[in-house]
Amino acid sequence: MIENNSNNNTNSNNNTNTNNTNTNNTNTNSNTNNDNNTNKFKGKLFGIGVGPGDTELLTLKAVRILNDVDVICAPRASEKQDSTALNIIKPILKERRKDLTIFDPVFPMLEDESLLNSYWNDATSLIISKLDEGLDVAFITLGDPSIYSTFSYIQKKIQKNQEYYEIEMVPGITSFTSCAASINKPLVEKDEVLSIVPKIQDNFNGFIDNSDTIVLMKLSRNKEKINEIKKDIDDLNGNIFTIKNSSKKNEEIINDFSFDKTYFMTSIVKLNKKINED
Ligand SMILES: C[S@@+](CC[C@H](N)C(=O)[O-])C[C@H]1O[C@@H](n2cnc3c(N)ncnc32)[C@H](O)[C@@H]1O
């Protein structure tokens, strides 16, 4: 399941760690609250948000750490697909001067929790084996690692491990702030309330009642429900924007919901309850 990638500057051997003897000085700015437990012989895990797609939207901190770690773990959705997060960071890896191991475990989009768990366990074991070798590992994730990210599963598993491992999260520009930039509009102003909804479900009307702006990451296949919601939005004089591939070359904006199968697609519903658009 796990593969090694290599480019001119990468080391395709999982077990090789040449030229990197002192691996614990990668980052001196630790945000952990348990430094007393830090094992100096173990590597550190970074959960790095790589932003919505445009390499220029990587943070300086992400670039610095990605240029310094020994191992990068780049999840991908299937055996047939490259890691999108890896494609975002590839241009900056050209600046690296150190050997690098990349592995790209598959994290399939499945509903079956126990099957998913087995993929997360495999990736966690591999990451732990690298940390035990004293190697610093960057787990890269789209947008921000605190927003519906695969990193959170790995993070929880490693935190539950009986051994202590130092972990640092590095925030990234999240997809929905990128989408707001795409449509050139603020998400919320003054005392407006923003809701982030992973999927339209039956309780969606509650979000319409209690929010001024709704970020919607996935629609539903339930067209009847969508039509009902569109009517409620219309009644409030609201606007719907759907942004596909925000910040990428193939970015597209639609003034409605979209039912196509684009994965990198977010809808922003602005309900215009309080602020006049004049
Ligand atoms: C599993 S969530 C990951 C969210 C990510 N951690 C973040 O902070 O944006 C995946 C969802 O993010 C949204 N998304 C990610 N990248 C996007 C992009 N470039 N344009 C539009 N939506 C995007 C889509 O709604 C997609 O279904």
The ligand as a MOL file (V3000), in Angstrom:
LIG
                    3D

  0  0  0     0  0            999 V3000
M  V30 BEGIN CTAB
M  V30 COUNTS 27 29 0 0 0
M  V30 BEGIN ATOM
M  V30 1 C -11.8420 16.7310 3.3550 0
M  V30 2 S -12.2160 18.4240 3.0890 0 CHG=1
M  V30 3 C -10.6450 19.1350 3.4140 0
M  V30 4 C -10.7280 20.5780 3.8340 0
M  V30 5 C -9.3540 21.2050 4.0580 0
M  V30 6 N -8.6750 20.6240 5.2230 0
M  V30 7 C -9.4530 22.7020 4.2250 0
M  V30 8 O -8.9750 23.2700 5.2250 0
M  V30 9 O -9.9670 23.3340 3.3090 0 CHG=-1
M  V30 10 C -12.3020 18.4380 1.3430 0
M  V30 11 C -13.2610 19.5100 0.8540 0
M  V30 12 O -12.5790 20.7690 0.8600 0
M  V30 13 C -13.0830 21.5570 -0.1870 0
M  V30 14 N -11.9470 22.0000 -1.0210 0
M  V30 15 C -10.6440 21.6520 -0.8650 0
M  V30 16 N -9.8710 22.3060 -1.7630 0
M  V30 17 C -10.7050 23.0890 -2.5020 0
M  V30 18 C -10.5140 23.9890 -3.5820 0
M  V30 19 N -9.2990 24.2240 -4.0810 0
M  V30 20 N -11.6110 24.6010 -4.1090 0
M  V30 21 C -12.8410 24.3840 -3.6090 0
M  V30 22 N -13.0830 23.5400 -2.5820 0
M  V30 23 C -12.0370 22.8920 -2.0360 0
M  V30 24 C -14.0730 20.7120 -0.9790 0
M  V30 25 O -15.3730 21.0240 -0.5110 0
M  V30 26 C -13.6900 19.3070 -0.5730 0
M  V30 27 O -14.8010 18.4300 -0.6520 0
M  V30 END ATOM
M  V30 BEGIN BOND
M  V30 1 1 1 2
M  V30 2 1 2 3
M  V30 3 1 2 10
M  V30 4 1 3 4
M  V30 5 1 4 5
M  V30 6 1 5 6
M  V30 7 1 5 7
M  V30 8 2 7 8
M  V30 9 1 7 9
M  V30 10 1 10 11
M  V30 11 1 11 12
M  V30 12 1 11 26
M  V30 13 1 12 13
M  V30 14 1 13 14
M  V30 15 1 13 24
M  V30 16 1 14 15
M  V30 17 1 14 23
M  V30 18 2 15 16
M  V30 19 1 16 17
M  V30 20 1 17 18
M  V30 21 2 17 23
M  V30 22 1 18 19
M  V30 23 2 18 20
M  V30 24 1 20 21
M  V30 25 2 21 22
M  V30 26 1 22 23
M  V30 27 1 24 25
M  V30 28 1 24 26
M  V30 29 1 26 27
M  V30 END BOND
M  V30 END CTAB
M  END
